[in-house]
């Protein structure tokens, strides 16, 4: 099977960085570029983190484009309590030698999708500001992108930022609204499935049998993440939302899906950023995305661990 041409739109972030490592360890993926966005940390910081993670993973040839610094309408919302002040928990990565490219992330998305109609898979694992901006600048990307995998939303699951809203969608609900209603072929991985994919201390100890900068990074970054999950959500371990979303690009059988009418609340009030599905389709709208609603978490985790072990042996 030919490798998929993937662009990663991301806000690293601990689990975003783990998604970059998984891309490096996955022969099914050809990472064509990374676009960065505000979210878990400022765009300056998420760009630095993306460059450092690519360098760590041996992907120095992958271009990085800095994207939007703020949501379309709302005030920015960073998450140092979840990801630490740098965005990577307790991990200390050297200042990257590679530099971001000139040009804006949204323009890179447009250029790549329009240059290769039907070939580019977009994996969006941060707030959707860059993607929404790209749609507004060049609406034809909607027809020309192969597929879009989105980590975001909470359908029947509680929110992780407000009672109803998941972080990526809450940070820029107006961008999510544009993307959800764009007509792009979308696969959504909400908290309903990602919160079942828990990276445990036993998983980490298995990886630490290999001495490598990769396993050290995973240990140092996830230790912070585990402390957050334990303190705020009584979860033993940490959920790794973003690598799971990336894995679906080549291993869709990890999840069970439903085609649904999905929307996001952009009214002001307690529901802001709430991603909801009209399961009974009361308004008889066309179904706008495929949503992962069931998951086999240990199949994904085994894949992730095996690939991190391979990468760690390669980069020792």
N, C-alpha and C positions, 0 to 999 in steps of 0.2 A: 504494500500500500504506500502510495506517495505521501511524503510528509505534508502536513497542513501548514499553509502560510499563515502565521499568527502575528497579530499586533496586540500587545498587552497595554491596556490603558489602566494606570495604577497609581496608588498613593502610599508607597511603602513607608510605614507599616510592617509589623512583624510577619503576619501571614501572607502579605503581598510579597515580601522578600522570599518566603518559603516557596511561593508560586514561581518566582524567578528561578530558584534552585531546581524545582521540579521540571521546568521547561528545559533547563540545561541537561537534565538527566533523562529526557524523553526523546528517543529517536523519531517518534511520530510527529514531533513538532519542529517546525523551522521558524524560529523567532526572528521576524523581519524588522522589528523595532519596538521600542517602548515609549509611550507618551505618559507624562506625569501630570498629576492634578493635585490640588489642595485636598486635604481630608485628614488623615491620621496625623499629619504634620503640615507645615507650610510647604508651598510648592518648591521653594529653595531647598528645603530639607528633604522632601520626597524625591527630588531629582538627584540630590547627592546620594541618597540611600539606594536609589535604583542603579546608579553608576557603580557604587561600591559593591552591591549584590551581584551585578553582572561580572565585575572584576573577580570577585571571590569565586564565582561559578565558572570562570574561564570563558566568558562570553563577551570579551572586550570588543569584538567586531560588530556587536548589535548597536545600532544608533539609538540615542535617547533624545527625545524632544520635550522640552518643557512646555506645559500647557497652562490652563487657567489657574489664577491665583485666588479666585474667590467664586462663590456661587453666583448664579445668574441674578438672583433677587435678594436672597437672604444674606445675613451677616455670616462670615466664615465660622465654622465650629471645628476646632482641632481636638485631638483626644489624647493628651499627654498622660491622663490617668490610666488609659488602656495600653498605650504603646511606649510610654516614657517620653522624656523631653526631646530625645533625638528621633523618636519614631521606631527605634529598633531595640527597645528594652534595655537590658544591661550590656548588650553587645557593643564592642568598640571596633569598628572597621576602619582601616587606614583611609586617609584622604584619597579618593580615587584619582588615578592618573588620567583616565579617559574623561573627556569633556562632553557636555551636551552639544547637540548640533544647533546651528543657527536655524531660526524658523520656529513657528508655533506648532504645538502638538496637534491642534485641530486641522491645520493645513497639511501636516504629514498624513493624517488619517485620510483626508480627501484625496491627496495625491496618490497614495498607495491603492486605495479602493478603486479609484477611477482608472488607474493604469492597468489594473488586472481584474476586470469585471468577473464576478462570480468565483474569485479565487481566494480572497482575503477573509479569514475568520478573525473577528474582533472579540477579544476577551476583556470585558470591562469590569474591574474588580474594585473600583473606587467610586466616589460620586461621579455622576454622568455629565458633568459640565462640558468637558471636551467633546463628547459625542454629540450632545445637543447643539453645541455651537457649530460643529461640522455639518450637521443636518441643516441648520439654518443657512450656512454659507453655501452649501452645495447639496440641494435636496436629492440629486440623482444618486448619491451614495446609498440611499435607501434601497434602490433596485439593484445596485452593483455589488453590495457587500454579500459575501456568501452566507454568513450567519453571524449572530451576535450572542455571545454568552455573557450573562449579567449576574454578578453576585449582588443581591440586594433584596430588600423587602422581607416582610414576615406576613404570611397569608393567614394561617390559623395559629401561628406561634406568637407569643408575646413579643413586643419590640425589645431591642437591647439599648435603645437611647431614650425613648419615651415609652410609656405603657403600650403604645400601639406602633411605634415606628422603629424600623431598623436603621442603623447608622448611615450607610451610604445614601439611602433614599431620603433620610431626614436632612442630611447636610445640604442637598440640593434637590428638593422635591420638584421644583419647576423644570429642571433639566430632565429628571426622570419622567415627568409628564410629557415632555416633548418626545423623548425616545420611545416611551411606551405606546404613544399614539402615532408613531412615524410610519408604521407598516413594514419595518425591518423584520426579517425572520429572526425571532428572539427565543432564547432558552434562558429561563430565569431559575437561579438557585437561591431560594429564600432561606431564612433561618430555620424553617420547617425541616430542611434536610441538613444544612450545615451544622446546626447545633447538636446533631447526633454524631458528628465526626470529631471525636475528642481524642486529642493527642495526650497520652497519659505519661506519668513518670516512668512506667515500665517501658513504654515505647522509646522514651528518651534514653533510658539506661541501655537499651539494646543498641541504639546508635552510638553511645559512648564507648562501646567495645572497640570502636575504630578511632584511633587518634588522627584527627584531621582538622584543618581550619573550618571545614564544613560542619562537622559535629560540634565543634566548640561554638561556632556561631549559633547553631540551632539551640544548644543548651543555654547560652547567655541571653539570647533573645526571648526564648519561650519561658524562661524562669520568671521574668517580669510578667508575662502574659498569664502564666499560671497563677501568680499571686493575685492579679486582678480578678481572674475568674473565680478564685476561691473566695476572695473578700466580698465581691459584689453579687455574685450569682451562685455561690455554693457549688461550683463545678470543680471536680477534682481532675485537674489537667487543663487543657485549653482547646477551644474549638479552632480548627484551621479552615476557615471558610474558603479562602481564595485558592489554595492548591486544589481543593476539591472541585471548584468551578473549572479550573484549567484541565483537570483530569477528564472531565466529561467530554472534552473536545475529541479525545481518542478512545475513551472507555465509557460510552454512554450508558452501558448496562449497569453501572453502579446505582443508577436511580430509576424510579418509575415516574412517569410523566402524565400530566393532564393538559389538554388544550383548553385554555380558559380565557375569559374576558377579564383582564387585569387593569386596574387603574390606581392612581395615587392621589391622595387628598392634598390639594394645595390651598384649601381654605385656612384662614387663620383660626387657631384654637387648638384644643387637645388632640384633634385628629391629624394635624399637619404632618405630612410625610408618611401617613399610614398607607401601606400597599394592600389593596384588597381585591379579592376575586368575586365576581358575580357568578357563583356556581350554578344558579338556576337561569342565568341570562334573562333577567326580567325585561330588559330593554331590547332584547333580540339583536344585540350588536355582534359583528363578526369577532370570532376569537382571535386575540391579537398576540398570544404567545404560548409557548409550551413551558409548563412550570413543573419543576422537579418537586414532587410531593412525597415520595417515598425513597428510602436509601438503604443500601447495604454497607454500613459504615466500616466494618472491619475489612471488607474487600478493598475499599479505597485505602484504608490505613496501611494494609499490607503492601499495596502497590507503592505508596509513598515511602514507607520504610525501606523497602528493597531498593528503590531508586536512590534514596539518600545514601544508603550503604555503598552502592556502586559509585556514586559521585564522590563520596568521601575517600574511597580507595584510590580513585583517579587523582584526587587533589589532596595529597597527604604531605 
